[in-house]
Amino acid sequence: MLAYPQQITLQPTGALALSQKSLWRRITSTYGMPILIGLLLAVVILQYLGFSPVSSLINTLDDQYHKHFNNGTDSFSVKTSNQQNHSLSADTPFVSSYANAVELALPSVVNIYTSKIVQTRTNPLLNDPLFNRFLNRQAIRPQDKIQRSLGSGVIVSPEGYVLTNNHVVNDADRIRVLLADGRERLAKIIGYDAPTDLAVLKIELDNLTAASFADPESVRIGDIVLAIGNPYGIGQTVTQGIVSATGRHGLQINTYEKYIQTDAAINKGNSGGALINAYGELIGINSGLYSRTGGSNGIGFAIPMDIASYVLENIINQGEVVRGWLGITVEEITPPIAEAFNLNDVRGLVLTNIASDGPAEKAGLKVGDIITHIGESSIGNGNAGMHQVAQTKPGTKINIRAIRKGSAQSFLVEIGRRPEESSS
């Protein structure tokens, strides 16, 4: 009689189980370390070849997290205090170095060394009226003294135009420009604009790297910025900070103020240098600092590129900066003024003075009128209005809306040419 063999399951017990445990200990003690080393070596090889099981698992979980919390998209939004949404890409890598930005911008930043001859008197008593007549009889001859200063500049075209501060090269007899690659040339002044403290130089050299300009509207408070210049003449130096404020004015440094404020260190010698963004693009020309000691105190100012570009184009194309002019003096509507004129819901500028026979007077505007719009733009800031008019070509006719004794009126004004300041 045939029968299928019964399946028997053997369980190690007693002496048999003990012997198997001894055998396992012997195997692990003999081969355990080589096996462990082999596993670690395999992981290293896989990592080197670009495959990481752990990284793949983490990336998979990360993708699932983003898809779950962001409605299946690969980006997330951060809501700011002004209710604007700024989209940030989840694929954007973390920036741990700004070396690429510096590498792009550095060749366009130059060191500027100036000198001028100043006549000095050997005897300070010559300044005293009591002794002045007597000492002059002694035929004391004045001596020439060479006064030196330093600063920075930015190459803005392959043709050799360099943008810098006017106070860096003002009244200089000799201007020497040193490039990042070690070349140097004497420069000549093409033109300057005292109201903005900007000047344009020209050097005769080939193979020049011009700075790349950023969109002025792209600059935001909190952006990472880098200041490049020649502080104290020690050589090209890069400092890092953020945009602390934009449109800063009322500092009484220059006539036209719309500064970018930054906490990137700006010291003596940085004037005229570059303020760049994290992509190496030029956003401003370093111009000054707020300090009680003369050194950086975390409050530096740069001229934004919308103003700098306007001055640069005017000087190169016309030899001077031509600005529009209305011939008015205005005051912003403050709470006391609003209360006095019953203008609690009105934003605008109160005309406090009008130039005789100026464009505004010819158009019929009067003292006491409240300007609310220049062209299509509403005006509540006197500095912004001044910049808008200044960058309007003389001869252009624009519509100005104003309130006179509670009644809205419109005036067609032909912009005149601003008859002022040193711009050559």
C-alpha positions, 0 to 999 in steps of 0.5 A: 500500500502506497502512501504519501510521506508525511511532512515532518517539521523538526524543531531544534531542541536540547543539545541540537539547539545548543550546537546550532547556536554555537555554530552561529556564533562561530560564523559571525565571529569569523565572517561578521566583520568582512560582511559588514565591511562589504556592506559599507563598501557597497553603500559607498559605491552606490552613493558614488554612482549617484544612487542613494536608497536613503536619499531616494526615500527622503526625496519621495517623502518630501515630494509627497509632503509638498503634494499633500500640503500644496494641492498637488503643486511643486511650490508654496506661497508665503503671505506677507504683511502687505497681502502680496504672494511671492512664489518660491520654487521648491526646486530652488537650491539653497545658496551657500555662496555668492562667489558666482555673483562676485565673479560676474561683477568683479571685473567691472569694478575699478579702483580710482585714485585722484590727485590735485594741486592745492596752493597753501600758505606757509604761515597761518598768520596770513589768515589774520587780518591784523598780520596779513598786510605786514606778512604779505610785504615779506614776499612769502610765496605760496607753496603747491601741495598735492592732495590725494584721494581715492574711491571706486567706479563701475565700468558700464560699457565696453567702450570704456565709460565708467560711472562713479561719484562726483565727489570722488573726482571733483576738481581732480587734476589727475585720475588714475583707474586700476582694473581688477585684472591689474591694468591701469589707465589715466581717465578723463571726465566726460561729464558730471551731475552735482544734483545726484553726485554722479560723474562719468569717466572714460578710459581707453582700453580694450576687452573691458567687462561692463556691468549688467544692470538689474531692473530697478523695480526688482529691488525689494527690502530684504534682498541680499546685496553685496558692496564691492569697492576699494575701502581705505585703499586696501584693494577690492573688497566685497561686503554682504548685507541686505536692502534695508530700505528703498526710496530713502530721501530727506537726508539733504545729501543731494538735490535728488535723493532716492537712495537704496539703504543697506547694512552692507559695510560701506567705508571711505573709498567705497564711494562710486563702487557697485552694489549688486544683487545675488545674481551679480547684477548692478542695482546701485552706485555706493555713495555714502554712509551714516556714521558719527565715527567715519566708519561703517555703522550699518547704514549705507546708501547707494544711488539706484540704477533708474537715476544712475542710468538717466544721468549716464545716458544724458551725459553720454548722449547730450554732454549734460543732464537735462531735467524737466521743471514745473517751477513750484514749491510744494509741501506734502499733506500732513495730518495738521494740514489735512485738518486745517483744509478739511482734506482728511480723504485727500492725498496730494501736494499743497503748492506753497510757492510758484516761480514767476513766469514759470510753467505752472504759473503759465498754466494757471496754477496758484498758491494753495492749489492741491496737486493730486495727479501728474499725468496718470500718476497719483501724487502723495509724495513730493520727492516722487513727484519731483523725480517724475517731473525731472525725468520728463523731457522739456517741452512735453505737455502733461495734464495736472489735476488739482483741487482748488477751494474744494473743486477739482480742476485740470491744467495742461502744463508744458514742462520747462527746463530746470534752470539750476545746479552744476551739470556739465 
